[in-house]
Amino acid sequence: MVQWQQDPQARRLPSGLCDVQQAAMNQALRAILSAHRFQIADGPLGEAPLVLGLTRSGR
């Protein structure tokens, strides 16, 4: 399992800003994993993606 978390220093930011930053990081992780052809479970956009496995390359 891989868990991507903010730097503990970010917790000193206002709560709303911290939540927005975490959601943006999760979306970036989702994009990176998709680009590398991982299957990702659909879920709320701001939440961390659930990786189901690697897709077949088609080669």
ABEGO torsion letter per residue (X at the ends): XBBBBBBAAAAABBAAAAAAAAAAAAAAAAAAAAAAGBBBBBBBAABBBBBAEBBBAGX
